[in-house]
Amino acid sequence: MEQVMRNTFLFLSKNKALTKVARKYGLRFGAGRFVAGERIDQALKSIHELNEKNLCVTLDYLGEFIDTEEEAKIMADNSIEAIRAIGRDEHDSQLSLKMTSMGLDISEEVVMYNMRRILDVAKEYDVFVTIDMEDYSRCGKTIEVFKELRKDYDNVGTVIQAYLYRTLEDIEDLNQYKPNLRLVKGAYKESPQVAFPDKKDVDENFKKIIKMHLLNGNYAAIATHDDAMIEYTKDLVKKHGISNDQFEFQMLYGIRPERQLELVNEGYKMRVYVPYGTDWYGYFMRRLAERPANVAFVLKGIVKK
């Protein structure tokens, strides 16, 4: 039943018609738990509240299914606005963004133009930018964009997904760039031809890439809500004498906030992924797909209303 629910929500996350409906009707049906708001001022309020608790942030202006250069430019403009707001108010926050929202599906010229605009401003305000990873069909192109940008910018990183078979090779290949990587299990529905279908295999591969990346001497963001992976990382860094300055934990806004604070109190750097914007539908569906408990929370919230 759990797998059926997961597949259903992942299927719905790619529905363009429902995405447009969600934009029209705003943050309802429990999405507000996982999304900080539709406007930058709402997101900044959430960042301030998290920073007050010694939690770092990465801010993401949500956007998917970009079809035109003008739409991509608008998305880039919003990311630049967010960077300037972060820098102006001196928030402890980075920025995350998706290549499709920058025009990846349109052309290489469009996505590179928008990314260089963003990274130039981010460099001015000393804001780090992470390129989010999307589905398998865009994985290779995203990594190539990152490699090209990394030649000219120190303030850019990307994401590697443990559930893909290609991941170990990607970690090895990217090592020459001394990359700052966010390591995740993966949240898209993929074919067993390209991704591990069983959770236990994903977990084992996750451990492998955490160990490989850290022992390569590179900065790692361990993005997980899984206590087993958190404890594995703690044991690994102690065993190999890896400094706490070489890694951080990351979790999603609205998920396990108590555990986030526990990690901060234990002396670890903890970063919260804070999404905002009107294009929240796809992100919300993937959060529901990840954990059945999220669905129960949303249904409870609707009943209370």
GIFENDA-V736362 format. One record per residue. N is the residue number from 0. RES is the residue in one small letter. NEAR is the number of other C-alpha atoms within 12 Angstrom. D_LAST is the distance of its C-alpha to the last C-alpha in Angstrom with 2 decimals. Layout:
BEGIN
n->N res->RES near->NEAR d_last->D_LAST
n->N res->RES near->NEAR d_last->D_LAST
END
This chain:
BEGIN
n->0 res->m near->9 d_last->27.15
n->1 res->e near->15 d_last->26.11
n->2 res->q near->18 d_last->28.60
n->3 res->v near->14 d_last->27.41
n->4 res->m near->23 d_last->23.84
n->5 res->r near->27 d_last->25.38
n->6 res->n near->25 d_last->27.63
n->7 res->t near->22 d_last->24.96
n->8 res->f near->31 d_last->22.79
n->9 res->l near->28 d_last->26.02
n->10 res->f near->22 d_last->27.10
n->11 res->l near->26 d_last->23.93
n->12 res->s near->32 d_last->24.30
n->13 res->k near->26 d_last->27.55
n->14 res->n near->20 d_last->26.37
n->15 res->k near->20 d_last->27.29
n->16 res->a near->15 d_last->25.69
n->17 res->l near->23 d_last->22.19
n->18 res->t near->28 d_last->22.91
n->19 res->k near->22 d_last->23.66
n->20 res->v near->18 d_last->20.52
n->21 res->a near->27 d_last->18.44
n->22 res->r near->22 d_last->20.61
n->23 res->k near->16 d_last->19.97
n->24 res->y near->17 d_last->16.19
n->25 res->g near->24 d_last->15.79
n->26 res->l near->26 d_last->13.79
n->27 res->r near->25 d_last->10.56
n->28 res->f near->28 d_last->9.40
n->29 res->g near->30 d_last->10.16
n->30 res->a near->37 d_last->13.55
n->31 res->g near->32 d_last->13.31
n->32 res->r near->29 d_last->14.24
n->33 res->f near->41 d_last->17.52
n->34 res->v near->41 d_last->18.30
n->35 res->a near->39 d_last->19.21
n->36 res->g near->32 d_last->18.52
n->37 res->e near->33 d_last->20.32
n->38 res->r near->25 d_last->23.09
n->39 res->i near->30 d_last->25.90
n->40 res->d near->19 d_last->25.24
n->41 res->q near->23 d_last->21.78
n->42 res->a near->34 d_last->23.52
n->43 res->l near->36 d_last->26.35
n->44 res->k near->23 d_last->24.13
n->45 res->s near->37 d_last->22.89
n->46 res->i near->40 d_last->26.55
n->47 res->h near->27 d_last->27.71
n->48 res->e near->21 d_last->25.31
n->49 res->l near->31 d_last->26.46
n->50 res->n near->27 d_last->30.08
n->51 res->e near->16 d_last->29.90
n->52 res->k near->24 d_last->29.32
n->53 res->n near->26 d_last->32.34
n->54 res->l near->38 d_last->30.39
n->55 res->c near->36 d_last->31.85
n->56 res->v near->43 d_last->29.87
n->57 res->t near->44 d_last->30.44
n->58 res->l near->49 d_last->28.57
n->59 res->d near->49 d_last->27.93
n->60 res->y near->42 d_last->27.33
n->61 res->l near->44 d_last->25.84
n->62 res->g near->40 d_last->27.80
n->63 res->e near->37 d_last->28.98
n->64 res->f near->32 d_last->31.02
n->65 res->i near->30 d_last->33.27
n->66 res->d near->22 d_last->35.94
n->67 res->t near->21 d_last->38.04
n->68 res->e near->26 d_last->39.95
n->69 res->e near->18 d_last->38.19
n->70 res->e near->25 d_last->34.73
n->71 res->a near->34 d_last->36.17
n->72 res->k near->30 d_last->37.69
n->73 res->i near->23 d_last->34.41
n->74 res->m near->38 d_last->32.79
n->75 res->a near->41 d_last->35.81
n->76 res->d near->25 d_last->35.62
n->77 res->n near->33 d_last->32.04
n->78 res->s near->42 d_last->33.24
n->79 res->i near->37 d_last->36.15
n->80 res->e near->27 d_last->33.95
n->81 res->a near->42 d_last->31.93
n->82 res->i near->40 d_last->35.24
n->83 res->r near->29 d_last->36.57
n->84 res->a near->30 d_last->33.48
n->85 res->i near->36 d_last->33.73
n->86 res->g near->24 d_last->37.46
n->87 res->r near->18 d_last->37.32
n->88 res->d near->18 d_last->34.93
n->89 res->e near->19 d_last->36.66
n->90 res->h near->32 d_last->33.57
n->91 res->d near->34 d_last->34.25
n->92 res->s near->40 d_last->32.90
n->93 res->q near->40 d_last->34.23
n->94 res->l near->49 d_last->33.14
n->95 res->s near->43 d_last->32.30
n->96 res->l near->46 d_last->32.57
n->97 res->k near->43 d_last->33.15
n->98 res->m near->44 d_last->36.47
n->99 res->t near->40 d_last->35.03
n->100 res->s near->42 d_last->33.26
n->101 res->m near->46 d_last->36.71
n->102 res->g near->36 d_last->38.46
n->103 res->l near->40 d_last->39.62
n->104 res->d near->27 d_last->39.44
n->105 res->i near->24 d_last->41.38
n->106 res->s near->22 d_last->44.40
n->107 res->e near->22 d_last->45.70
n->108 res->e near->17 d_last->46.91
n->109 res->v near->29 d_last->43.51
n->110 res->v near->38 d_last->41.72
n->111 res->m near->34 d_last->44.61
n->112 res->y near->25 d_last->44.82
n->113 res->n near->37 d_last->41.16
n->114 res->m near->44 d_last->41.30
n->115 res->r near->31 d_last->44.46
n->116 res->r near->26 d_last->42.96
n->117 res->i near->40 d_last->40.03
n->118 res->l near->38 d_last->42.25
n->119 res->d near->28 d_last->44.75
n->120 res->v near->29 d_last->42.16
n->121 res->a near->34 d_last->40.68
n->122 res->k near->25 d_last->44.23
n->123 res->e near->19 d_last->44.71
n->124 res->y near->28 d_last->41.67
n->125 res->d near->26 d_last->42.27
n->126 res->v near->36 d_last->38.98
n->127 res->f near->33 d_last->38.99
n->128 res->v near->43 d_last->37.52
n->129 res->t near->42 d_last->36.48
n->130 res->i near->43 d_last->36.70
n->131 res->d near->40 d_last->33.92
n->132 res->m near->38 d_last->35.09
n->133 res->e near->37 d_last->33.70
n->134 res->d near->31 d_last->34.76
n->135 res->y near->28 d_last->38.31
n->136 res->s near->20 d_last->39.64
n->137 res->r near->21 d_last->39.20
n->138 res->c near->32 d_last->40.15
n->139 res->g near->23 d_last->43.86
n->140 res->k near->26 d_last->43.50
n->141 res->t near->37 d_last->41.08
n->142 res->i near->37 d_last->43.55
n->143 res->e near->25 d_last->46.39
n->144 res->v near->37 d_last->44.60
n->145 res->f near->40 d_last->44.02
n->146 res->k near->28 d_last->47.69
n->147 res->e near->22 d_last->48.90
n->148 res->l near->31 d_last->46.76
n->149 res->r near->29 d_last->47.67
n->150 res->k near->18 d_last->51.28
n->151 res->d near->17 d_last->50.56
n->152 res->y near->30 d_last->47.52
n->153 res->d near->25 d_last->46.94
n->154 res->n near->33 d_last->43.34
n->155 res->v near->39 d_last->41.87
n->156 res->g near->40 d_last->40.72
n->157 res->t near->42 d_last->39.04
n->158 res->v near->40 d_last->37.22
n->159 res->i near->47 d_last->38.81
n->160 res->q near->43 d_last->37.04
n->161 res->a near->41 d_last->38.40
n->162 res->y near->37 d_last->37.67
n->163 res->l near->42 d_last->40.24
n->164 res->y near->29 d_last->43.85
n->165 res->r near->23 d_last->45.19
n->166 res->t near->35 d_last->43.56
n->167 res->l near->27 d_last->46.54
n->168 res->e near->20 d_last->48.80
n->169 res->d near->30 d_last->46.45
n->170 res->i near->38 d_last->46.43
n->171 res->e near->23 d_last->50.22
n->172 res->d near->20 d_last->50.65
n->173 res->l near->28 d_last->48.42
n->174 res->n near->25 d_last->50.19
n->175 res->q near->17 d_last->52.86
n->176 res->y near->30 d_last->50.31
n->177 res->k near->26 d_last->49.32
n->178 res->p near->38 d_last->45.66
n->179 res->n near->37 d_last->42.57
n->180 res->l near->44 d_last->40.32
n->181 res->r near->41 d_last->36.77
n->182 res->l near->47 d_last->37.08
n->183 res->v near->38 d_last->34.20
n->184 res->k near->39 d_last->33.96
n->185 res->g near->36 d_last->32.62
n->186 res->a near->37 d_last->29.37
n->187 res->y near->39 d_last->30.68
n->188 res->k near->34 d_last->31.80
n->189 res->e near->26 d_last->35.59
n->190 res->s near->17 d_last->38.55
n->191 res->p near->15 d_last->40.50
n->192 res->q near->13 d_last->43.40
n->193 res->v near->20 d_last->42.11
n->194 res->a near->27 d_last->39.71
n->195 res->f near->27 d_last->39.79
n->196 res->p near->22 d_last->37.79
n->197 res->d near->18 d_last->37.71
n->198 res->k near->17 d_last->35.64
n->199 res->k near->16 d_last->38.65
n->200 res->d near->19 d_last->40.72
n->201 res->v near->27 d_last->38.12
n->202 res->d near->29 d_last->37.96
n->203 res->e near->23 d_last->41.75
n->204 res->n near->32 d_last->42.00
n->205 res->f near->38 d_last->39.45
n->206 res->k near->34 d_last->41.71
n->207 res->k near->29 d_last->44.73
n->208 res->i near->40 d_last->43.44
n->209 res->i near->44 d_last->42.26
n->210 res->k near->32 d_last->45.74
n->211 res->m near->30 d_last->47.62
n->212 res->h near->40 d_last->45.92
n->213 res->l near->38 d_last->46.23
n->214 res->l near->26 d_last->49.82
n->215 res->n near->25 d_last->50.64
n->216 res->g near->25 d_last->49.95
n->217 res->n near->31 d_last->47.02
n->218 res->y near->30 d_last->43.73
n->219 res->a near->40 d_last->40.84
n->220 res->a near->39 d_last->37.09
n->221 res->i near->43 d_last->35.89
n->222 res->a near->37 d_last->32.38
n->223 res->t near->38 d_last->30.89
n->224 res->h near->28 d_last->28.38
n->225 res->d near->25 d_last->30.94
n->226 res->d near->20 d_last->32.62
n->227 res->a near->16 d_last->35.74
n->228 res->m near->30 d_last->36.25
n->229 res->i near->31 d_last->35.68
n->230 res->e near->18 d_last->38.28
n->231 res->y near->22 d_last->40.59
n->232 res->t near->39 d_last->40.58
n->233 res->k near->29 d_last->41.25
n->234 res->d near->17 d_last->44.16
n->235 res->l near->24 d_last->45.53
n->236 res->v near->27 d_last->45.77
n->237 res->k near->14 d_last->47.39
n->238 res->k near->13 d_last->49.87
n->239 res->h near->17 d_last->50.95
n->240 res->g near->16 d_last->50.79
n->241 res->i near->24 d_last->48.26
n->242 res->s near->23 d_last->47.07
n->243 res->n near->25 d_last->43.42
n->244 res->d near->19 d_last->44.06
n->245 res->q near->26 d_last->44.38
n->246 res->f near->34 d_last->40.86
n->247 res->e near->38 d_last->37.23
n->248 res->f near->45 d_last->34.10
n->249 res->q near->38 d_last->31.10
n->250 res->m near->38 d_last->27.50
n->251 res->l near->36 d_last->24.41
n->252 res->y near->40 d_last->21.90
n->253 res->g near->28 d_last->18.99
n->254 res->i near->28 d_last->21.04
n->255 res->r near->23 d_last->23.01
n->256 res->p near->24 d_last->23.07
n->257 res->e near->17 d_last->24.90
n->258 res->r near->27 d_last->27.55
n->259 res->q near->37 d_last->28.03
n->260 res->l near->27 d_last->28.95
n->261 res->e near->20 d_last->31.19
n->262 res->l near->30 d_last->33.19
n->263 res->v near->26 d_last->33.66
n->264 res->n near->15 d_last->34.91
n->265 res->e near->15 d_last->37.29
n->266 res->g near->19 d_last->38.82
n->267 res->y near->29 d_last->37.49
n->268 res->k near->32 d_last->36.28
n->269 res->m near->41 d_last->32.62
n->270 res->r near->39 d_last->31.11
n->271 res->v near->48 d_last->27.46
n->272 res->y near->42 d_last->26.81
n->273 res->v near->45 d_last->24.46
n->274 res->p near->46 d_last->23.55
n->275 res->y near->42 d_last->22.40
n->276 res->g near->36 d_last->22.77
n->277 res->t near->34 d_last->21.49
n->278 res->d near->36 d_last->23.05
n->279 res->w near->43 d_last->20.59
n->280 res->y near->43 d_last->20.06
n->281 res->g near->38 d_last->23.15
n->282 res->y near->40 d_last->22.65
n->283 res->f near->43 d_last->19.07
n->284 res->m near->38 d_last->20.41
n->285 res->r near->33 d_last->23.26
n->286 res->r near->38 d_last->21.15
n->287 res->l near->37 d_last->19.34
n->288 res->a near->31 d_last->22.89
n->289 res->e near->31 d_last->24.27
n->290 res->r near->26 d_last->22.39
n->291 res->p near->23 d_last->20.62
n->292 res->a near->18 d_last->18.79
n->293 res->n near->28 d_last->17.00
n->294 res->v near->27 d_last->15.66
n->295 res->a near->16 d_last->14.49
n->296 res->f near->23 d_last->12.69
n->297 res->v near->26 d_last->10.85
n->298 res->l near->18 d_last->10.03
n->299 res->k near->14 d_last->8.83
n->300 res->g near->17 d_last->6.45
n->301 res->i near->15 d_last->5.20
n->302 res->v near->11 d_last->5.37
n->303 res->k near->10 d_last->3.80
n->304 res->k near->10 d_last->0.00
END
